[in-house]
Amino acid sequence: MPSSAGAPELSLIEKCLTQGLLIRHVENKLLALYKEGLLHGTIHTCVGQELSGVAVATRLRQGDNVFSNHRGHGHYLAFTQDIVGLIAEVMGKSLGVCAGRGGSQHLCKNGFFSNGILGGTAPCAAGLALAHKLRKNHNIAVLFIGDGALGEGVVYETFNLAAILNLPLYIVCEANGIAQTTFLETVMAGDLQARAQAFGIKTLRSDTWNLEELLTDVAEAEQYVRTQSRPLFHVIHTYRLNAHSKGDDTRSPEEIEKYRRQDLLVKIENEANYIAIVNAIRQRVDAAVTQVLASENAVSTMHFHPIVNSAETEVILKQQPDKMVERIQQGLALGLYKNNRALLFGEDVEAPYGGAFKVTGQLSAKFPGRVFNMPISEQAMTGMGNGLAMCGFTPIVEIMFGDFLTLVMDQLLNHAAKFSYMYNEQIKNPLIIRTPMGGRRGYGPTHSQCLEKHFLGIPFLTVVAVNYHMDVTRFYEDLIVYADTPHLIIEDKISYALAGNKRIPAFDYVTTEEKYPTVILKPVLVPQATLICYGGSLVQAEQLIESLLLNYEFAVECICPSRLYPLNIHAILSSVRQTKRLIIFEEGQLFAAFGAEVIAQIVEKTSMALEVIRIGPQASPVPAAYGAELQHLPTAQMAETIIVERFIRGTI
């Protein structure tokens, strides 16, 4: 807080104490507004912990980033000084820093970010730090976590990444010794600093009751991280004087009072030389509240449409003579060449190995420093991709097997897909995740699944399943150059080895001319049924419709969309309106899957009488034994038997 005109210049300690008082008054005002019924939801005040954020902010410069947590109001105010934006955001006003979309836990302004997922922000902050290192701008990233976050595995994945990549990441652990109501000593073993030291990370220990020592340690930490481009873990012991949220406190009044008497801000608030400062702070906070109360309430706005019905131009599908794996690699190379902000990383992606399925090949040699290996840390590498994307890079993360996507769900669902919206579109997130899915390779229950359905329906996460007939080279080239939202791309293992030059007699192969093309196999005869498939299931679907036409003169139009979510339903609706029969062919489990949503959309939009057959795997994990796996997964032969009985012979 700047000194008044004519008043003596405050010392650094006095400035920090003044800033701490400001934060405390804002926090207490928010609690008062809640009691008055003027704001709803949850707030986690930092009363008692203010000085850790204040001290760190004294060493930050323009271009530095901060990633905070659910208890981040103090960090935000220390970094931005934006009282009105914070209060308005918490009160659900359009004047809020995120226009009411984020609320108390999700703040964004001028390089400051916060999110309410404990520990999940750690790899994102590592991504911010890596962006600074790559740009050589001498900026740093600061990560605020509580000691409770040290129970989350992704934090240790991030420690490892920060250490091996030499990231300018300043990790501040505010150790208040308690979770919501659980004391840390009852649920966490070992020493806090030793956890970071195990990764070769330098550590410091301070507290918020000795401000001069804290400022000295913060200065040392900032200088080390900035000049050495190395991570540092700083444990700052502190005490939360208020409840976890608004009233959930089981600590004894005696314990709280003990720390209240020790609190520096409590000690100075009534001192003569701070009375004028406190009065000025109170007036400033009251004026901010008055301004916020007079502003408009935030309204819900939706810019994402999960289903579209858009007619696209259809053109003849060009043959693709190269194997799909080669064409994907070509597309990645072109994208990396055209977008110098693009990076590609994952497990074992560097040459000479070039990835488990050889998709990345020699790309690391062609693009040194931009294609690189990562540890076996799926969640951390995805989170690091989030942070890079928020800083203007285009990260392409290869997850070795699609089965491992369960490990990155939090980073996709609670971070990547939400950042742009909840931060009121102040940032873009062109994160690209690539992964192989599917069976028929004998890899067994945990390396053969099709799990994409679990990622459908997440607003602002685009899910694409490429197939071997589409122009995957152009698709990846354009995606890497133009993407500005997160994408999950599914590649089929079997299709990697296939060239897209196969054609079934008596079928015209066409594709929609769009960013996410739909491949359509149109029989020369009038179609009697519509078949919907995607990704690798197109291989079996082709065998099926060829056999049905050859053996029964039963013509089926096959529609294979690449973008599963959001879905352009137009081609599907046009076909089923003509055929009145629908075949769903999926390799993944059918319950609550893509095909079920397609059926629901057709019924909702047409109300037609529709005959439906769904073809999918057995309801069990994928067995490893070759014969058993073939019996488990859907095949053209199995589907033909069902279709002949239901649609051709008319029996049930």
N, C-alpha and C positions, 0 to 999 in steps of 0.2 A: 504494500500500500504506500503510495508516494506521500511525502511529508507535505503539510500545509504550507502555503506561502508565508515566509517569514519564520517558520519553525525550524529548529536545528535539524540537520540531516540525521536520520536514524542510523544506528549501527546495523550491521548485518543481523545480529541476534535480535535487535529490536524489530527489524523488518519482518523477520521470521515469526516472532511472537505476534506481531500485528496481523500478519497473514493468517496465522493459526486462529486468532480470535475471530477474524472475519469468517473463516470456514465454520467455526463452531456456531456462530450466530446464524449462519445460513442453515446449518443442519437442525438447530433447535427450532428455527422458524418453520422448516418443513414439517417437523413433528407437530408443531402447534397447528399448522394448516390441516394436517391429517385429523387431529382431534376436532377441528371445526367442521369437518366434512367437506373441505375444499379440495382435497386430493384423495385419490384412492389407489389401491394396489399396494405394492411393497416398497419400502425404502430401508436401506441399510446404512445408518449414519456412521461416521468415522470419529465421533466424539471421543476424545482421549488419544487418538492416533494421528491427529492432524499434522504434527511436526515432521513426520517421516516424509510425507509428500512435499511439504513446504521446503524441507532441507534439500531434497533431490532437485526440485525445480530451480533452486538458486544456481545450479551448475549447467542447466540446459541452454541450448542456443537454437536459433532458427534452423529448421530442417531436421532437428531431432524428433524422434517419435516416442510416444508413451503408450503402452498397452496396459490398461488397468482391469480391475475385476468388479464384482458386484458391490464392493464397498469403495467406490471410486470417486465420490463427490469431491472429497478433499484434494485428490490428485488432479481432478479436472480443474478446480478453481485455482490451484497453485500454478497449473500449467497455462491456463487460458484467461484467468481473471473474469470469466463470463458468468456473472451472477444471474442476470436476467435469463440468459439462454438455459441455464441449469434449472432454475426454479420453474420456468415456463414448461420445460420438458417434463419435469416430474409432475406438474399440474395438468399435463395433457393439453397444452395450448399450441396453436400453430406457430407461435413465436418461439417455441422451444428449439433448441439447437438441432434436433432431429425431427422437428414439426410434430412432436408427440408420438412418433412411431416407435422410438426406442424406450423412452421412459427412464427410470432411475438407473438401471443397470447397463444401458446400451447408449453410450454417448460418443460423439464424434465431432471434432473440430480441430482444424489446423494441425493434423498429425497426431492428435490424441484419439485413442480408441478405447472402448471398454466393452466387455461382454460378461454375462453372468454365469458362464459355464466354468466351474472350478478347474483350473489347470489347463483348460482347452486353449487359452490365449497364449500359452507358452511357446508352442511352435510357430504361431502367427508372428509373435514378436521376433523370433529367430529369423523368420522370412524378411521382416523389416530390416533387421540388422544385416542380413546378407545383401539386401538391395543397396544399403549404404556402402558396404564393402566393395561391391561390384562397381559402384559409381565413383569410388575413391573420393568421397566428399567430406570425409572426417566427421560425419554425423554418427550418432549412436542411437540405439533403441533401448528403452527402459521398460522392463517388465515388472509390474507389481503383482505379487502373489501373497497370500496368507500362508502361515505355517501349515494350515490344514490341506493346502494344495499339494503338499509333499506326500500325501497319500495317493496321488494320481500318477499312474505309470507314465503318461505322456510327458510329465515334467522331467523325468529322468531320460527319456528319449531325447528331449530338447537339450538337457545338459550335455549329452554325448554329441549331438549335432553342433552345438555352440563350441565345444572344445575342439572337435576334429576339424571344423571349418574355420576356426579362429575368428569368431564373429564378435563385432563390437556390441555386445549385449550386456547390459547392466541389470542384473536380476536382484530386485529388492524384495526380501521376504519379511513382511511385517508379522512378527511373532507375538501374537496376543495370547497365546496359550490355550485358546478355547475355540471350539467349532460353534455350532448353534448353542448347544448347552453342554457338550462333552469336552472335558478337559483333555488337552493334547497328551499329557503324560500317561493317560489311560489307554490310548489307542496308537501311539507312535513310539517305536523303539529307536535307540541310538541318538546321536548328536546331529543337530541340523546342519552345521557347517561341514561335518564329515561326509555328508551325502554329496555335496558338490565337490569336495576335495577328492573324493574317489575318482572323479573324472579329470583330475588335474586342474580344476578351476580354483583360482585364487578366491579367498573368502575374507570377509571382515565382519566384526560384531560390534554393534552399538546399541543405544537405547534412546528413547524420546525424553528422558528425564535429565540427560546431560547434553544440552543443545550444542554447546561449543565443541564438545568431542564429536558429536554427530556430524556437525558441519565439516569438521576436519576430515573425518572418515569419508564423507560423501565426496569431498573434493579429491581425495586420493583415489577413490573408486572411479570417478568420472575421468580423471586424467589417465589412469591406467587403461580403461576401456577405450578411450578415444585415441590415445597415442600408440598403444600397443596392439589395437584391434584384437583384443582378447576378452572373453567373458569374465565377469566377476559376480560373485554371489555375496550379497550383503544382508546379514541377518540384523534386523532392527527390532529389538525387544520393545514392546509397548503394551498398552492395556486399553481394552474397549470399555469405556465407562457406561455406555448404553447397552440395551438389549441387542441381540443379533439383528432383529428387525424392529418391531415396535413394542412388543410386550412379552417376548418369549425368553425370560431370564430366570434361571434357577440359582444364581449365585447368591451368597449371603450378603445382606446389606453391610455387614462389617467389612467384608473383603472389598466391596466396591468403594466404601468410604475410605479405606486405607489408601487405595490408589488415587482417589479423588484429592486427598490431601497432598499427595506426591506430585500431582499434575501441575506443570508449569503454567498453563493458562489459567487454571483456577487460582493459583498463587498471585498472579499479576493483575487479574481482571479488576480488582478493587483498589489497586495501588493508585496513588494520586497522579502519577505521571502517565497513567493509562486511561484515566476517566474520560478525558476529551476524546481519545482515540476510540474507546468503546462507544461513546455517544455518536461519533461520526459513523462508525460501523453500523450501529443500530438504524440510524437514519438512512444509510445507503441501502441496507437490506429491506427496510420498510418501503422505500421508494421503488425498489425493484419489484416487490410484491404488488404494490399498487399498479404499476405498469402492466404486470402479468395479468392481474385480475381483470383489467380493462380490455385485454386482448381476446381474440376469437378462440373458441375451442377447436382443437384438432378434429379433422374429419377423416374417415376411412377412405382411402383411395386405392384402387386396384389397377395395376398396369400389366397384369399377367393374365393370360387367358389359356387355360389348360386344354381347351378344345377349340379348334378353328375349323371352319368349313369354307375353304378357299379353293376355287378351281385353278389349277395350274396347267400351263402348256405341256402337252405330251410330245416327246420326240422319240425317234428311233434310238434304242439303246446301243451304243457302240460296243463292239467286242473289246475285251481286255485280254490281250495275249499273255501278259505276265502273271505270275502267281500273285495272290493278294498280298502276301508278306512283302514282296518286292515293291508292289505299288504303294503300300503304306509307307515303306521306308523312303520312297521317292517323294511322297507328299510331305513327310516330316522334313526331309532335306530342303525342299523348296520353301517350306514355311520358315525354317530356321534361317535360310538365306535371305528371304524377303523381310523378315521381322528380326532385327538385331536385338530386340528385347526378349526374344523367346529363349527359354532354357528348357532342357530335357534332362530329367534325372529319375533314378529308380535303382532297384537292386540289380547288379550285374549287367548294367546297360552298356558299359564301356567296351570298346574293342580290346582284344580280339573276340571275346565271347559274344557281345552284342545282344544281350537279352536272352531269357529262357527260350523264346521262340524266334530268336534271331531278327527281330523287327528292327532294332536299332543298328545292327551290323557295324559298319565302320564310321558311323556318324560322329563318334567322339574324336576320331582322327581328323575328320573334315571340319569339325567345329570345336576345337580345343577350348576347354574352360567353360563351354556352354552345354556339353553333354557329359554327365558325370555320375559316378556311382554314389549310392546312399547306403547307410546301414539298414538292417532289417527292422525298420521302424515306420510301418505304413502310416500310422496316425500322425507322427511327427513330420514325415516328409510331405504329407498332404497339407498339414497346417503351415509348414514352411512355404508351400506353394501359395496358400492363402495370403500370407504376409507379402510375398513377392508380388502377387497380383495387385494387392492394394497399393503398391508403390509403382505401378505402371509396367511391370514385367508381364510376360505371358508364359507362365510355368506349365510344362507338360510333364505330368507325373505318371510314370509307368508302375502299375501295381502288378506284380509278377503273375498272380492268379486272381481271377475275379472272386474266388472264394474268400480272399483276404479283404474284400471290401467291407466286411463286417467290422474290421478294425478301423476303418476310416469314416464310418457312418457319422460320428459326432462332428467331425470336421466338415463334412458335406452338409448335414442337416442343420446344425446349430451355428455354423460359422459361414461357410462359403455361400450357401443359398440365402442367408439372411442379411449379410453385411450391407449390401447395396440398399436394400429396402429399409432396414431399420436405421440406417444412417442417413435416411432421406436422400439417397442417390448422390451423396457427396463423393463416393468412390465407386469405381468399377472393379469387377473381379473376374478377369478372363482366365480362370483356372481351368485347365484341361486335364482330366484323368482318363488314362487309357488302360484297358485291362482285357485279357482273354477270358472267355467264358466257355462252358460247355464240356460235354463228355465225349465218349467214343474213342478215348485214348488210353483207357485202362488205369487212370490215375486214382480212382477210388473215391470214397465218400466226401473227402474234404478238398479235393482238387478237380472236381468234375461238375460242380453245380452251376445252375443258371439262376443267379440271385437278383437279376436286374429289377424284378417286380417290387422289391423292397425299397427301391429308389424312385419309383414312379409316384407322381402325386406330390412331390416336394416343390412348392412354388419357387420359380426362378432357378431351378436346377434342370437343365436340358439333358435328356437321356437319349442317346443315339445308339442304335445297333447297326453297324455297317454289314454289308453282305458282299459276296465275292463278285457279283455282277455290276455293282455300282462303281463309279469312277472315284475310288478312294484316294487316289493321288490328288485330284483336284479338291476333293472334300477336305483333306487335311491341310493342304496348302492354304485354302481360303479360310479355314477355321483358325489357323495359327495367326494369320494376318489380321483378321477382322473380328475375332471373338471379343466380346466385352461382358459376357456373363459366364458363370461356371457351367462346364459340360462334363458329363460322364459318357465315355465312348466304350461300347462293348464290341470286342473283336472275337470272332469264333475261331477256336483252335483248329478244327478240321479245315475250315475255309482258307486258312493261311496258305495251304499248299495248292490251292485251286486257281486256275486261270479263268477269267470270265469270258471265254469264247465258246462255251457250250450252248447249243440251241436245240430245243425240242422241235421236231417237225410239226407243222400245222399250228404253230403258235407265233404270234408277233411279240417281240420283246420291245417294250417302250419304257421310258422313264419320264417322270415329271421334271421340268426344267426349273429347279429351285435349289436353295442352299442345302436342304435336307431331302434328297430325292426319294421318291417312291418308285420302285421297280414293279412293273405290271406285265404279266404274261397273259396275253389275250389270245384265246383260241380262235381259229378261223371260223369254227362253227359257233352258233349261238350258245353262249354259256348257260349251263343249267344249275350251276352252283358257284359260289364265291369262296375262295380259300384265302385266309389271312395268316401270314407267317411273318417272321422277321429274323434277321441275322443268319446264323448257321442253319436254322430249320428250313431255309430255302432249298438246301441241297436235297433233303428228303421230300420236300413239297414238289420239286420238279419231277422226281421219279414217280411220285404218286399221280400227278395230273397226266403225265405221259402214259402211264399204264391204264388209267381210267379211260382215256380217249382211245387208246389202241385196242383194248380188250372189250370195252363196253360202249364205245362211241358216246361216252358221257363227258361233255366238255365242261371244264372248270376254269374260271378266271382266277389267277393267282395274284394277290396284291401283297407286296412286301415293303412296308414303310421303313424308312431308316430312323426317322425321329419318332420315338415312342411317347415322349412327353416333352412339351405339349404335342398333341396329336392333331394332324390335319385329317379330318374324317371324310373329306369330300369324295375321294376316289372309292372309298369303301361304301359310302352311301349310294353313290351312283351305280355301283355294281349290284348290291343286294336289292336295290329297288327293282332291278331287272330279274334277278334270279330267284329271290325269295328263299334262298337256301344259303346257309353259312357254315363253313368248316373252319374251325380254329385249330391251328397246328403249332404247338409250343413244346420246347424241350424242358422248360422249367415247370415247376408244380403249378397246376391249373387253378387251385383255390385262390380267389382274390388276385388274379393275375391280369396281364395285359388283355388277353382275349375276353375275360369277363367284363372288363371296362368297355371294350369295343361293343360287345353285345348290349350292355346297358345304354350306351350312347345311341345305338341304332334304334332300340326300342323307344327311348326317350324322344328321339327326333323324328321318328316315322310312325310309330304305333302300328306297324305292319305285322301281319301274321308271319312269323319267321321260323323256319325249321333250322335247328342248330345241332351240329356235332362238334364236340371238343375232343381233340386228340392230344394227349400228353403222356408224361411218364407215370410209372407206378408211384404210389404215395409212400415212398421210403427213400432213404439215402441211396446214392448211386453206388452199386457194388463195383469192386475192382476187377473181379473175374470177367474175362472177355465175354463168355457166353451169357453170364448173368447180366452184364451191363447191356448187352444187346436186347435182352428180354425186357429190361427195365425201361429203356429209352423208347420214345415213339419212333416208329419206322414207317416207311411208305407202305410196306406190305400189311402191317397191322391196321393202318388207317384205311387201306383199300378194302379190307374185309368189312370193317364197320360201315363204310360208305355204301358199299354194294348192298348190304343188308338194309340199311336205313333209307337211302335215297334211290337206289336203282331197283331193288326188288320190293321196296316198300314195306318191309317187315320191321318189327321193333325188337 
